[in-house]
Amino acid sequence: MSYKRMDWQSAHTALKPLGIEVAKINEAIKELLEVLRKEGKENPWALICANNFERLAEKLFPSVLTERVIGEKSVPEREPTPEAPPSTEILVDLENGGLPAGILPCEAFMNTRRHIYGLNSSLVHTIRVYYCTRAGFTERFLSSFRDVDGLQLVEVPPNSAGKGDDADLKLKYDMLFHELAHPPPAPLCLISSDKDYVETIKKMMDNNYEILLGHDPSNSSSEVTNVAVAYKFPFPTVYRTVLPAGAMPPNLGVSPPRRALPPLPLEKTNLKLKVLFDVASTLDDDKRKKKLKVFPTGLTPKVIRFVTERLITDEGYGGICGRIISIALAETLNKKMKQEMEGSDFDVSSLYPPSKSKKAGQEYTDVRIGQLMQSSSLDLEHLVPLVLISSDPNLIMVVEEIVSMGFLVYLVHRETAPTELVNAATRSWVLEHLASNT
Protein backbone atom coordinates (compact mmCIF):
# COMPACT_ATOMS: atom_id res chain seq x y z
CA MET A 1 0.00 0.00 0.00
CA SER A 2 1.32 3.42 -0.93
CA TYR A 3 2.13 5.69 1.94
CA LYS A 4 -0.05 8.35 0.30
CA ARG A 5 -3.08 6.12 0.67
CA MET A 6 -2.23 5.14 4.28
CA ASP A 7 -4.81 6.80 6.54
CA TRP A 8 -4.02 8.80 9.67
CA GLN A 9 -5.88 6.37 11.90
CA SER A 10 -3.24 3.69 11.20
CA ALA A 11 -0.53 6.02 12.46
CA HIS A 12 -2.58 6.87 15.52
CA THR A 13 -3.10 3.17 16.24
CA ALA A 14 0.65 2.54 16.01
CA LEU A 15 1.77 5.53 18.08
CA LYS A 16 -0.88 5.63 20.84
CA PRO A 17 0.57 2.66 22.80
CA LEU A 18 3.66 4.80 23.34
CA GLY A 19 1.57 7.23 25.38
CA ILE A 20 2.13 10.13 22.98
CA GLU A 21 -0.59 12.79 22.95
CA VAL A 22 -2.81 12.89 19.82
CA ALA A 23 -1.71 16.43 19.00
CA LYS A 24 1.91 15.34 19.01
CA ILE A 25 1.11 12.32 16.82
CA ASN A 26 -0.43 14.67 14.26
CA GLU A 27 2.66 16.89 14.36
CA ALA A 28 4.90 13.84 13.91
CA ILE A 29 2.92 12.59 10.88
CA LYS A 30 3.06 15.98 9.20
CA GLU A 31 6.79 16.15 9.73
CA LEU A 32 7.25 12.58 8.46
CA LEU A 33 5.39 13.40 5.27
CA GLU A 34 7.57 16.45 4.74
CA VAL A 35 10.74 14.36 5.22
CA LEU A 36 9.39 11.73 2.84
CA ARG A 37 8.53 14.36 0.23
CA LYS A 38 12.13 15.54 0.26
CA GLU A 39 14.00 12.26 0.59
CA GLY A 40 11.23 9.75 -0.25
CA LYS A 41 13.05 6.44 -0.36
CA GLU A 42 11.18 4.45 2.32
CA ASN A 43 7.60 4.22 3.48
CA PRO A 44 7.44 5.75 7.00
CA TRP A 45 4.04 4.21 7.70
CA ALA A 46 5.38 0.71 7.29
CA LEU A 47 8.17 1.46 9.73
CA ILE A 48 5.70 2.90 12.24
CA CYS A 49 3.41 -0.13 11.99
CA ALA A 50 6.42 -2.41 12.43
CA ASN A 51 7.49 -0.44 15.55
CA ASN A 52 10.90 -0.04 13.88
CA PHE A 53 11.54 3.37 15.41
CA GLU A 54 15.32 3.12 15.48
CA ARG A 55 15.49 2.59 11.73
CA LEU A 56 12.85 5.23 11.14
CA ALA A 57 14.85 7.72 13.17
CA GLU A 58 18.10 6.75 11.48
CA LYS A 59 16.68 6.98 7.95
CA LEU A 60 14.20 9.78 8.03
CA PHE A 61 13.77 11.64 11.33
CA PRO A 62 15.38 14.95 12.05
CA SER A 63 16.74 15.05 15.61
CA VAL A 64 13.82 17.15 16.86
CA LEU A 65 11.29 14.61 15.61
CA THR A 66 13.26 11.72 17.12
CA GLU A 67 13.15 13.37 20.58
CA ARG A 68 9.48 14.16 20.15
CA VAL A 69 8.31 10.65 19.27
CA ILE A 70 10.84 8.43 21.04
CA GLY A 71 12.18 10.64 23.86
CA GLU A 72 8.77 11.76 25.08
CA LYS A 73 7.30 8.34 25.69
CA SER A 74 5.20 8.59 28.80
CA VAL A 75 6.59 6.71 31.78
CA PRO A 76 3.97 4.93 33.86
CA GLU A 77 3.59 6.69 37.20
CA ARG A 78 4.97 4.79 40.15
CA GLU A 79 2.80 4.07 43.12
CA PRO A 80 3.53 6.74 45.77
CA THR A 81 5.71 5.47 48.60
CA PRO A 82 3.55 5.18 51.72
CA GLU A 83 4.45 7.72 54.40
CA ALA A 84 6.34 6.37 57.38
CA PRO A 85 4.38 6.57 60.65
CA PRO A 86 5.31 9.54 62.87
CA SER A 87 8.29 8.79 65.09
CA THR A 88 8.05 8.24 68.84
CA GLU A 89 9.40 10.20 71.79
CA ILE A 90 10.36 8.22 74.92
CA LEU A 91 10.05 9.77 78.40
CA VAL A 92 11.65 7.80 81.24
CA ASP A 93 10.96 8.32 84.95
CA LEU A 94 14.32 7.06 86.21
CA GLU A 95 13.13 6.53 89.77
CA ASN A 96 10.14 4.45 88.63
CA GLY A 97 11.44 3.06 85.34
CA GLY A 98 15.08 2.37 86.08
CA LEU A 99 17.45 -0.20 84.64
CA PRO A 100 17.61 -3.80 85.88
CA ALA A 101 20.96 -4.79 87.35
CA GLY A 102 23.64 -5.62 84.80
CA ILE A 103 21.98 -3.85 81.85
CA LEU A 104 23.69 -0.87 80.22
CA PRO A 105 21.54 2.06 79.03
CA CYS A 106 22.78 1.71 75.44
CA GLU A 107 21.61 -1.93 75.38
CA ALA A 108 18.32 -1.25 77.17
CA PHE A 109 17.26 1.59 74.88
CA MET A 110 18.36 -0.12 71.66
CA ASN A 111 16.19 -3.09 72.67
CA THR A 112 13.36 -0.66 73.49
CA ARG A 113 13.68 1.10 70.12
CA ARG A 114 13.49 -2.23 68.31
CA HIS A 115 10.52 -3.31 70.42
CA ILE A 116 8.64 -0.08 69.61
CA TYR A 117 9.45 -0.47 65.91
CA GLY A 118 7.95 -3.96 66.07
CA LEU A 119 4.79 -2.58 67.71
CA ASN A 120 3.97 0.41 65.50
CA SER A 121 6.71 0.53 62.79
CA SER A 122 7.83 3.84 64.30
CA LEU A 123 11.38 5.05 64.82
CA VAL A 124 12.37 6.84 68.03
CA HIS A 125 13.46 10.46 67.63
CA THR A 126 14.22 11.43 71.25
CA ILE A 127 14.74 9.72 74.61
CA ARG A 128 14.46 11.89 77.73
CA VAL A 129 15.43 10.48 81.11
CA TYR A 130 14.20 12.46 84.14
CA TYR A 131 15.72 12.38 87.60
CA CYS A 132 15.77 14.66 90.62
CA THR A 133 19.08 15.66 92.17
CA ARG A 134 17.74 14.64 95.57
CA ALA A 135 17.41 11.02 94.33
CA GLY A 136 21.14 10.50 94.92
CA PHE A 137 22.17 8.83 91.63
CA THR A 138 25.96 8.66 91.32
CA GLU A 139 27.81 10.49 88.54
CA ARG A 140 29.23 7.17 87.33
CA PHE A 141 25.71 5.79 86.92
CA LEU A 142 24.42 8.91 85.16
CA SER A 143 27.43 9.14 82.82
CA SER A 144 26.49 5.76 81.30
CA PHE A 145 23.33 7.40 79.90
CA ARG A 146 25.22 10.20 78.15
CA ASP A 147 26.69 7.81 75.57
CA VAL A 148 23.26 6.80 74.22
CA ASP A 149 22.49 8.32 70.83
CA GLY A 150 19.54 10.73 70.99
CA LEU A 151 19.24 10.58 74.81
CA GLN A 152 18.86 13.67 76.99
CA LEU A 153 19.33 13.53 80.75
CA VAL A 154 16.86 15.94 82.37
CA GLU A 155 18.14 16.99 85.77
CA VAL A 156 15.36 18.42 87.94
CA PRO A 157 16.35 20.48 91.01
CA PRO A 158 14.38 19.98 94.23
CA ASN A 159 11.04 21.76 94.18
CA SER A 160 10.94 24.95 96.22
CA ALA A 161 7.91 23.63 98.10
CA GLY A 162 9.68 20.38 98.99
CA LYS A 163 7.03 18.20 97.37
CA GLY A 164 9.33 15.22 96.90
CA ASP A 165 8.16 14.18 93.42
CA ASP A 166 9.92 16.89 91.45
CA ALA A 167 10.96 14.79 88.42
CA ASP A 168 7.39 13.47 88.18
CA LEU A 169 6.02 17.01 87.92
CA LYS A 170 8.53 18.03 85.25
CA LEU A 171 7.80 14.88 83.22
CA LYS A 172 4.05 15.41 83.55
CA TYR A 173 4.44 18.99 82.31
CA ASP A 174 6.46 17.76 79.33
CA MET A 175 3.67 15.34 78.43
CA LEU A 176 1.34 18.35 78.32
CA PHE A 177 3.87 20.32 76.26
CA HIS A 178 4.13 17.38 73.83
CA GLU A 179 0.40 17.74 73.22
CA LEU A 180 0.72 21.51 72.85
CA ALA A 181 3.65 21.19 70.42
CA HIS A 182 2.39 18.38 68.16
CA PRO A 183 -1.02 17.53 66.71
CA PRO A 184 -2.17 13.91 67.19
CA PRO A 185 -1.26 11.08 66.87
CA ALA A 186 2.41 12.11 67.69
CA PRO A 187 3.36 8.85 69.51
CA LEU A 188 4.66 9.18 73.07
CA CYS A 189 6.15 6.32 75.09
CA LEU A 190 6.20 6.70 78.88
CA ILE A 191 8.38 4.33 80.90
CA SER A 192 7.24 4.40 84.52
CA SER A 193 5.20 2.39 87.00
CA ASP A 194 4.00 5.51 88.84
CA LYS A 195 0.24 6.10 88.86
CA ASP A 196 0.79 9.88 88.96
CA TYR A 197 0.65 9.90 85.16
CA VAL A 198 -2.59 7.97 84.71
CA GLU A 199 -4.89 11.01 84.42
CA THR A 200 -2.57 12.69 81.91
CA ILE A 201 -2.42 9.46 79.88
CA LYS A 202 -6.22 9.24 79.82
CA LYS A 203 -6.54 12.85 78.69
CA MET A 204 -4.03 12.39 75.87
CA MET A 205 -5.66 9.14 74.73
CA ASP A 206 -9.03 10.93 74.66
CA ASN A 207 -7.41 13.53 72.39
CA ASN A 208 -6.27 10.79 69.94
CA TYR A 209 -2.57 10.68 70.88
CA GLU A 210 -0.82 7.32 70.53
CA ILE A 211 0.46 6.48 74.01
CA LEU A 212 2.80 3.56 74.69
CA LEU A 213 3.37 2.58 78.31
CA GLY A 214 6.31 0.59 79.62
CA HIS A 215 5.81 -0.47 83.24
CA ASP A 216 6.93 -3.11 85.72
CA PRO A 217 3.92 -5.44 86.23
CA SER A 218 5.37 -6.65 89.54
CA ASN A 219 5.49 -3.09 90.90
CA SER A 220 2.44 -1.39 89.33
CA SER A 221 -0.84 -0.37 90.92
CA SER A 222 -4.17 -1.41 89.42
CA GLU A 223 -4.56 2.12 87.97
CA VAL A 224 -1.40 1.64 85.89
CA THR A 225 -2.21 -1.95 84.96
CA ASN A 226 -5.73 -1.10 83.81
CA VAL A 227 -5.22 2.25 82.05
CA ALA A 228 -6.06 2.01 78.34
CA VAL A 229 -3.18 2.82 75.98
CA ALA A 230 -2.27 2.00 72.39
CA TYR A 231 0.50 -0.43 73.44
CA LYS A 232 1.69 -1.64 76.84
CA PHE A 233 4.85 -3.63 77.60
CA PRO A 234 6.88 -4.79 80.63
CA PHE A 235 9.97 -2.58 80.45
CA PRO A 236 12.27 -4.81 82.61
CA THR A 237 11.75 -7.67 80.14
CA VAL A 238 12.09 -5.46 77.05
CA TYR A 239 15.27 -3.84 78.43
CA ARG A 240 16.87 -7.31 78.71
CA THR A 241 15.55 -8.89 75.50
CA VAL A 242 17.97 -8.59 72.59
CA LEU A 243 15.89 -8.37 69.42
CA PRO A 244 17.25 -8.75 65.88
CA ALA A 245 17.63 -5.46 64.04
CA GLY A 246 15.30 -6.72 61.31
CA ALA A 247 14.10 -4.01 58.97
CA MET A 248 14.48 -1.15 61.47
CA PRO A 249 16.67 1.61 60.01
CA PRO A 250 19.68 2.32 62.26
CA ASN A 251 19.10 6.09 62.35
CA LEU A 252 16.92 8.07 64.73
CA GLY A 253 13.48 9.18 63.59
CA VAL A 254 12.42 12.72 62.76
CA SER A 255 10.29 14.64 65.23
CA PRO A 256 6.56 14.75 64.30
CA PRO A 257 5.25 17.94 62.66
CA ARG A 258 4.77 20.94 64.92
CA ARG A 259 1.34 22.28 65.73
CA ALA A 260 0.65 25.53 63.88
CA LEU A 261 0.08 28.60 66.05
CA PRO A 262 -3.38 30.16 65.81
CA PRO A 263 -3.57 33.19 63.49
CA LEU A 264 -3.02 36.72 64.75
CA PRO A 265 -6.28 38.65 65.14
CA LEU A 266 -7.12 41.28 62.54
CA GLU A 267 -8.93 43.29 65.21
CA LYS A 268 -8.09 43.08 68.95
CA THR A 269 -10.72 45.30 70.54
CA ASN A 270 -13.48 42.69 70.35
CA LEU A 271 -11.33 39.86 71.79
CA LYS A 272 -11.44 39.15 75.53
CA LEU A 273 -8.63 37.41 77.40
CA LYS A 274 -8.79 34.47 79.79
CA VAL A 275 -7.41 35.19 83.29
CA LEU A 276 -6.03 32.61 85.76
CA PHE A 277 -5.65 33.59 89.43
CA ASP A 278 -3.23 31.72 91.72
CA VAL A 279 -4.57 32.25 95.25
CA ALA A 280 -1.69 30.55 97.09
CA SER A 281 1.11 32.78 95.78
CA THR A 282 -0.87 36.03 95.42
CA LEU A 283 -2.60 36.38 98.79
CA ASP A 284 -0.83 36.78 102.15
CA ASP A 285 -0.73 34.22 104.95
CA ASP A 286 -3.05 34.88 107.87
CA LYS A 287 -0.72 35.30 110.85
CA ARG A 288 -3.46 34.35 113.31
CA LYS A 289 -4.73 31.24 111.55
CA LYS A 290 -2.06 29.02 110.09
CA LYS A 291 -3.75 27.67 106.94
CA LEU A 292 -5.87 30.68 105.96
CA LYS A 293 -5.03 33.29 103.35
CA VAL A 294 -5.93 36.99 103.50
CA PHE A 295 -6.08 39.71 100.86
CA PRO A 296 -3.17 42.19 101.11
CA THR A 297 -3.97 45.70 102.29
CA GLY A 298 -5.65 47.66 99.51
CA LEU A 299 -6.31 44.58 97.40
CA THR A 300 -9.82 43.17 97.27
CA PRO A 301 -11.34 40.83 94.67
CA LYS A 302 -13.11 43.84 93.13
CA VAL A 303 -9.84 45.83 92.89
CA ILE A 304 -7.92 42.88 91.42
CA ARG A 305 -10.56 42.37 88.73
CA PHE A 306 -10.74 46.10 87.98
CA VAL A 307 -6.97 46.62 87.54
CA THR A 308 -6.64 43.43 85.49
CA GLU A 309 -9.45 44.49 83.16
CA ARG A 310 -7.92 47.94 82.82
CA LEU A 311 -4.46 46.65 81.82
CA ILE A 312 -6.09 44.34 79.24
CA THR A 313 -8.04 47.20 77.65
CA ASP A 314 -4.93 49.42 77.79
CA GLU A 315 -3.23 46.75 75.66
CA GLY A 316 -5.99 47.12 73.07
CA TYR A 317 -8.07 44.02 73.91
CA GLY A 318 -11.73 43.84 74.89
CA GLY A 319 -11.39 42.98 78.59
CA ILE A 320 -11.69 39.78 80.65
CA CYS A 321 -13.30 36.69 79.14
CA GLY A 322 -16.01 35.58 81.58
CA ARG A 323 -15.11 34.87 85.20
CA ILE A 324 -11.54 34.85 86.53
CA ILE A 325 -10.54 31.21 87.04
CA SER A 326 -9.12 30.92 90.56
CA ILE A 327 -7.21 27.97 92.02
CA ALA A 328 -6.76 27.66 95.79
CA LEU A 329 -5.67 25.05 98.29
CA ALA A 330 -8.60 23.61 100.21
CA GLU A 331 -9.31 25.25 103.58
CA THR A 332 -7.24 28.36 102.81
CA LEU A 333 -10.24 30.61 102.04
CA ASN A 334 -12.93 31.21 104.62
CA LYS A 335 -16.58 31.40 103.62
CA LYS A 336 -16.68 35.21 103.58
CA MET A 337 -13.62 35.51 101.30
CA LYS A 338 -14.97 32.91 98.92
CA GLN A 339 -18.33 34.69 98.70
CA GLU A 340 -16.58 38.02 98.11
CA MET A 341 -14.54 36.52 95.26
CA GLU A 342 -17.54 34.86 93.65
CA GLY A 343 -19.47 38.14 93.94
CA SER A 344 -16.69 39.85 91.95
CA ASP A 345 -16.88 37.28 89.12
CA PHE A 346 -14.17 34.90 90.32
CA ASP A 347 -14.74 31.17 89.77
CA VAL A 348 -13.05 29.47 92.76
CA SER A 349 -11.78 25.86 92.71
CA SER A 350 -10.23 24.33 95.83
CA LEU A 351 -7.74 21.46 95.68
CA TYR A 352 -6.41 19.07 98.27
CA PRO A 353 -2.66 18.42 97.84
CA PRO A 354 -1.71 14.81 97.09
CA SER A 355 -1.43 12.53 100.09
CA LYS A 356 0.86 9.50 100.20
CA SER A 357 -1.94 7.40 98.72
CA LYS A 358 -2.41 10.01 95.93
CA LYS A 359 -6.16 9.64 95.67
CA ALA A 360 -8.12 10.86 92.67
CA GLY A 361 -8.89 14.59 92.75
CA GLN A 362 -5.76 15.48 94.71
CA GLU A 363 -3.39 17.86 92.92
CA TYR A 364 -0.91 20.65 93.54
CA THR A 365 -2.20 24.12 92.68
CA ASP A 366 0.73 24.95 90.38
CA VAL A 367 0.22 21.69 88.46
CA ARG A 368 -3.48 22.48 87.97
CA ILE A 369 -2.62 26.00 86.82
CA GLY A 370 -0.04 24.59 84.39
CA GLN A 371 -2.68 22.22 83.01
CA LEU A 372 -5.11 25.12 82.58
CA MET A 373 -2.47 27.21 80.80
CA GLN A 374 -1.82 24.34 78.38
CA SER A 375 -5.49 23.61 77.68
CA SER A 376 -6.27 27.33 77.32
CA SER A 377 -3.47 27.67 74.76
CA LEU A 378 -4.86 24.71 72.80
CA ASP A 379 -8.32 26.28 72.75
CA LEU A 380 -7.21 29.63 71.27
CA GLU A 381 -8.88 30.62 68.00
CA HIS A 382 -6.54 33.62 67.66
CA LEU A 383 -3.05 34.24 69.02
CA VAL A 384 -3.90 36.40 72.03
CA PRO A 385 -2.28 36.53 75.49
CA LEU A 386 -3.25 34.41 78.46
CA VAL A 387 -3.24 36.48 81.67
CA LEU A 388 -1.71 34.80 84.74
CA ILE A 389 -1.91 36.34 88.22
CA SER A 390 0.77 34.48 90.18
CA SER A 391 4.16 34.72 91.89
CA ASP A 392 4.81 30.96 92.14
CA PRO A 393 8.42 29.98 91.24
CA ASN A 394 7.16 26.50 90.36
CA LEU A 395 5.46 28.00 87.29
CA ILE A 396 8.71 29.35 85.81
CA MET A 397 9.28 26.32 83.56
CA VAL A 398 5.63 26.35 82.44
CA VAL A 399 5.69 30.01 81.42
CA GLU A 400 9.11 29.62 79.77
CA GLU A 401 8.00 26.63 77.70
CA ILE A 402 4.68 28.10 76.58
CA VAL A 403 6.30 31.40 75.56
CA SER A 404 9.12 29.54 73.75
CA MET A 405 6.46 27.86 71.59
CA GLY A 406 5.25 31.27 70.41
CA PHE A 407 2.28 31.77 72.74
CA LEU A 408 1.81 34.97 74.76
CA VAL A 409 1.65 35.18 78.57
CA TYR A 410 0.83 38.39 80.45
CA LEU A 411 1.95 38.09 84.09
CA VAL A 412 0.53 40.08 87.00
CA HIS A 413 2.65 39.42 90.09
CA ARG A 414 3.50 40.55 93.59
CA GLU A 415 6.63 42.59 94.23
CA THR A 416 8.26 39.52 95.78
CA ALA A 417 7.89 37.36 92.65
CA PRO A 418 11.10 35.63 91.46
CA THR A 419 12.94 37.45 88.67
CA GLU A 420 13.05 34.28 86.54
CA LEU A 421 9.25 34.11 86.48
CA VAL A 422 8.93 37.80 85.58
CA ASN A 423 11.51 37.48 82.79
CA ALA A 424 9.83 34.36 81.38
CA ALA A 425 6.56 36.18 80.61
CA THR A 426 5.83 38.13 77.43
CA ARG A 427 4.79 41.20 79.48
CA SER A 428 4.57 41.73 83.25
CA TRP A 429 2.99 44.11 85.76
CA VAL A 430 3.38 44.45 89.55
CA LEU A 431 -0.01 44.00 91.22
CA GLU A 432 0.69 46.52 93.99
CA HIS A 433 1.63 49.18 91.42
CA LEU A 434 -1.55 48.57 89.43
CA ALA A 435 -3.66 48.85 92.59
CA SER A 436 -1.97 52.10 93.69
CA ASN A 437 -3.14 53.79 90.48
CA THR A 438 -6.84 53.06 91.02
Helices and strands as residue ranges (DSSP letters): G 3-5, H 8-15, G 16-18, H 22-39, H 44-49, H 53-59, H 63-66, I 67-71, E 88-93, H 105-120, E 124-132, G 133-135, H 139-143, E 151-156, H 166-181, E 188-191, G 195-197, H 198-206, E 211-215, G 217-219, H 222-226, E 231-234, H 235-240, E 275-278, H 279-282, E 284-285, E 293-294, H 301-314, E 324-329, H 335-343, E 346-351, H 365-378, E 386-389, G 393-395, H 396-404, E 409-413, H 419-424, E 427-430, H 431-436
